[in-house]
Amino acid sequence: MRFYQATTFLFPRSYERRILFVCFGAVHVPLIACVAFQAATGHWHLGTLLTLLVATLVGTGLGLAAIHALLAPIGQATMMLQSIQMGERVAVIPQGADDLVGRLLNGVTTAAHETAARIERLVDAAERDPLTGIRNRRGFLDSAKQVLRGRSNAVLALIDIDHFKRINDDLGHAVGDVVLKSLARRIEDHLRRSDIAARWGGEEFAVLLPDTTLDEARLVMERLRATVALDTGLGVQDRAVTFSCGLAPVRDFSLLQDATRQADEALYAAKHGGRNRVHVLGF
């Protein structure tokens, strides 16, 4: 470290140039010594000097090129570490040999994998509802933003469990939690892999059905509604668990807020229409 710090004045912002400068000077030591010796003795051998000069220049060029190539993995490792610090993913990490540079690259590989795994865990925790295990509102919006790019047809469904407060009041919040988790599983099991389901808040769930018309979405949600109403394994004995649902079309992510408002109005109409039903405004 002392020599490293002592030579920082040469090229303060370039470690590679410092090494090249030191090597350049070291390669020229024989030539300088020969010139000094011949000058001291007064016996000049121009053939020897010329040969030594040419050999020195060729050796210098080859040596500098080789050192530049040998230092390339260190520069690459530095850039990868900077990417890791900024939270970016490192796609390809070169494998090194069992030497100093190889151990450096292996360390970068370990740091990259651990950082990527940590980021994935943090993102997953931030976008998942801890109770039900499905997406939360943030996770839903992030996924919807990707899905709705360039889509021409999609439908948003808002689902609300009927009389959920009564379940909590009569049977306790633990039973209410079981109902929420059970319904979340039923929703995900019933949907396609391209559909997005999330706990929107409280006893309310949101579902985005890409490449789907309102009529198709209505059939899907009606089948889910009927399945849930007949399901005796949702955690409540001797009491049917039903939900109401409001649907709204959405053609672009920028229109999702308007679609949410329309779906919420449709859900409100389903609640006031008797509950346990799927409603679309205008139908």
C-alpha positions in Angstrom: 0.0 0.0 0.0 2.9 2.4 0.7 4.3 2.2 -2.8 0.8 2.4 -4.2 0.1 5.6 -2.2 3.6 7.0 -3.0 3.0 6.8 -6.7 -0.4 8.4 -6.9 1.1 11.7 -7.9 2.1 10.2 -11.3 -1.4 9.6 -12.6 -3.9 10.3 -9.8 -6.9 9.0 -11.7 -5.3 6.1 -13.7 -3.9 3.1 -11.9 -3.2 1.5 -15.3 -1.1 4.4 -16.5 0.9 4.3 -13.3 1.8 0.6 -13.8 2.6 1.2 -17.5 4.9 4.2 -16.6 6.8 2.1 -14.0 7.2 -0.7 -16.4 8.3 1.6 -19.2 11.0 3.0 -16.9 12.1 -0.5 -15.8 12.4 -1.7 -19.4 14.7 1.2 -20.2 17.1 0.6 -17.3 19.5 -1.7 -19.4 19.7 0.9 -22.2 20.3 3.7 -19.8 23.0 1.7 -18.0 24.7 0.8 -21.3 24.7 4.5 -22.4 26.1 5.6 -19.1 28.8 2.9 -19.1 30.0 3.8 -22.6 29.9 7.5 -21.8 32.0 6.9 -18.7 34.6 4.8 -20.5 34.6 6.9 -23.7 34.2 3.7 -25.8 31.1 3.9 -27.9 29.7 0.8 -29.7 27.0 2.2 -31.9 26.0 -1.2 -33.2 25.4 -2.5 -29.7 23.6 0.7 -28.7 21.4 0.5 -31.8 20.6 -3.1 -31.2 19.8 -2.5 -27.6 17.6 0.5 -28.5 15.6 -1.4 -31.0 15.2 -4.4 -28.7 14.2 -2.0 -25.9 11.5 -0.3 -28.0 10.1 -3.6 -29.2 10.1 -5.1 -25.7 8.5 -2.0 -24.3 5.7 -2.1 -26.9 5.0 -5.8 -26.3 5.3 -5.4 -22.6 2.9 -2.5 -22.4 0.4 -4.2 -24.6 0.6 -7.4 -22.4 0.2 -5.4 -19.2 -2.7 -3.5 -20.6 -4.4 -6.8 -21.5 -3.6 -8.3 -18.1 -5.1 -5.3 -16.3 -8.4 -5.5 -18.3 -10.1 -8.0 -15.9 -9.4 -5.6 -13.0 -11.1 -2.8 -14.9 -14.0 -5.0 -15.8 -14.3 -6.2 -12.1 -14.4 -2.5 -11.0 -17.2 -1.7 -13.4 -19.1 -4.7 -12.3 -18.8 -3.7 -8.7 -20.0 -0.2 -9.5 -23.0 -1.8 -11.2 -23.7 -3.9 -8.1 -23.5 -0.9 -5.9 -26.1 0.9 -8.0 -28.4 -2.1 -7.8 -28.0 -3.2 -11.4 -27.8 -6.8 -12.5 -24.6 -8.2 -13.8 -25.5 -10.6 -16.6 -22.1 -12.2 -17.4 -19.2 -12.4 -15.1 -15.9 -13.9 -16.5 -14.3 -16.7 -14.8 -10.7 -16.3 -13.7 -7.8 -18.6 -12.9 -6.5 -19.5 -9.4 -4.6 -16.3 -9.1 -5.0 -12.8 -7.7 -7.3 -11.6 -10.5 -9.2 -14.9 -10.5 -9.9 -14.5 -6.8 -11.0 -10.9 -7.4 -13.4 -12.1 -10.1 -14.7 -14.9 -7.9 -15.3 -12.3 -5.2 -17.3 -10.1 -7.6 -19.3 -13.2 -8.7 -20.2 -14.0 -5.1 -21.1 -10.4 -4.4 -23.2 -10.1 -7.6 -25.2 -13.3 -6.8 -25.8 -12.4 -3.2 -26.8 -8.8 -4.1 -29.2 -10.1 -6.8 -30.8 -12.6 -4.5 -31.1 -9.9 -1.8 -32.7 -7.5 -4.2 -35.2 -10.2 -5.4 -36.1 -10.9 -1.8 -36.6 -7.3 -1.0 -38.7 -6.7 -4.1 -40.7 -9.8 -3.5 -41.3 -8.7 0.2 -42.3 -5.2 -0.9 -44.8 -6.4 -3.6 -46.4 -9.4 -1.7 -49.2 -9.3 0.8 -47.7 -11.0 3.9 -51.1 -12.6 4.9 -52.3 -14.2 1.6 -48.9 -14.5 -0.2 -50.3 -12.9 -3.4 -49.4 -9.5 -4.8 -50.3 -6.4 -2.8 -51.4 -3.2 -4.5 -47.9 -2.1 -5.3 -47.0 -5.5 -6.9 -50.3 -5.4 -8.9 -49.5 -2.0 -10.3 -46.0 -2.9 -11.2 -47.1 -6.0 -13.0 -50.0 -4.3 -14.6 -47.7 -1.6 -16.0 -45.8 -4.3 -17.8 -48.8 -6.3 -19.0 -50.7 -3.3 -20.3 -48.0 -2.1 -22.7 -49.4 -2.2 -26.1 -52.5 -4.1 -25.1 -55.8 -3.3 -26.8 -58.1 -5.4 -24.6 -58.0 -6.1 -20.9 -60.5 -6.1 -18.0 -60.1 -5.1 -14.4 -62.1 -6.9 -11.8 -62.5 -5.7 -8.2 -63.7 -8.4 -5.7 -65.1 -7.8 -2.2 -66.1 -10.5 0.3 -69.7 -10.1 1.3 -70.4 -9.4 5.0 -66.8 -9.9 5.9 -67.1 -7.6 8.9 -69.8 -10.0 10.2 -67.4 -12.9 9.9 -64.7 -11.0 11.9 -67.3 -9.9 14.5 -69.0 -13.3 14.9 -66.1 -15.7 14.5 -63.0 -13.7 15.2 -60.2 -12.1 13.1 -58.3 -15.4 13.0 -61.2 -17.0 11.0 -61.3 -13.9 8.9 -57.6 -14.3 8.0 -58.2 -17.9 7.0 -61.1 -16.8 4.7 -58.8 -14.2 3.1 -56.0 -16.7 2.5 -58.4 -19.4 1.2 -60.1 -17.0 -1.2 -56.7 -15.7 -2.5 -55.8 -19.3 -3.3 -59.1 -19.9 -5.0 -58.7 -16.8 -7.1 -55.1 -17.7 -8.2 -56.1 -21.3 -8.9 -59.0 -20.3 -11.0 -57.2 -17.8 -13.2 -54.9 -18.1 -16.2 -51.1 -17.7 -15.8 -51.3 -14.4 -17.7 -53.8 -13.0 -15.3 -52.7 -10.9 -12.3 -54.3 -11.2 -8.9 -53.7 -9.1 -5.8 -55.0 -8.2 -2.4 -56.2 -4.7 -3.1 -56.8 -3.9 0.6 -58.8 -5.2 3.5 -61.2 -7.9 2.2 -60.9 -6.5 -1.4 -59.0 -8.2 -4.2 -58.1 -7.0 -7.7 -57.7 -9.1 -10.9 -56.4 -8.0 -14.2 -57.4 -10.2 -17.2 -55.3 -9.3 -20.3 -56.5 -10.0 -23.8 -60.0 -10.5 -22.6 -63.3 -8.9 -23.5 -65.9 -7.8 -20.9 -68.2 -10.8 -21.8 -65.3 -13.2 -21.4 -64.2 -11.7 -18.1 -67.8 -11.8 -16.9 -68.0 -15.5 -17.6 -64.6 -16.1 -15.8 -65.7 -14.2 -12.7 -69.2 -15.8 -12.7 -67.6 -19.2 -12.6 -65.3 -18.1 -9.8 -68.2 -16.6 -7.9 -70.2 -19.8 -8.2 -67.3 -22.0 -7.2 -66.6 -19.9 -4.1 -70.2 -19.8 -3.1 -70.4 -23.7 -3.2 -67.0 -24.2 -1.5 -67.2 -25.5 2.1 -63.4 -25.3 2.6 -63.0 -21.6 3.0 -62.7 -21.7 6.8 -66.3 -20.9 7.9 -68.5 -23.7 9.0 -72.2 -23.6 8.4 -71.9 -20.3 6.5 -71.5 -19.6 2.8 -68.7 -17.2 1.8 -69.6 -15.2 -1.2 -68.2 -12.1 -2.9 -69.4 -9.3 -5.1 -67.5 -8.2 -8.2 -67.3 -5.1 -10.4 -65.8 -5.2 -13.9 -64.4 -2.4 -16.1 -62.4 -2.4 -19.4 -58.9 -1.0 -19.5 -56.9 -0.5 -22.7 -53.8 1.2 -21.4 -51.9 1.6 -18.1 -52.6 5.3 -18.2 -56.3 4.5 -18.1 -56.1 2.1 -15.1 -57.1 4.7 -12.6 -60.3 5.4 -14.6 -60.9 1.7 -14.9 -60.5 1.3 -11.1 -63.1 4.0 -10.5 -65.5 2.3 -12.9 -64.9 -1.2 -11.5 -65.4 0.2 -8.0 -68.7 1.8 -9.0 -69.8 -1.5 -10.6 -68.8 -3.3 -7.3 -70.9 -0.8 -5.3 -73.8 -1.6 -7.6 -73.3 -5.3 -7.1 -73.4 -4.8 -3.4 -76.6 -2.8 -3.5 -78.1 -5.3 -6.0 -78.1 -8.1 -3.5 -74.4 -9.2 -3.3 -73.0 -12.5 -4.6 -73.0 -11.2 -8.1 -70.8 -9.8 -10.9 -71.7 -6.4 -12.2 -70.7 -4.3 -15.2 -71.8 -0.7 -15.5 -74.3 -0.3 -18.3 -75.5 -3.9 -18.0 
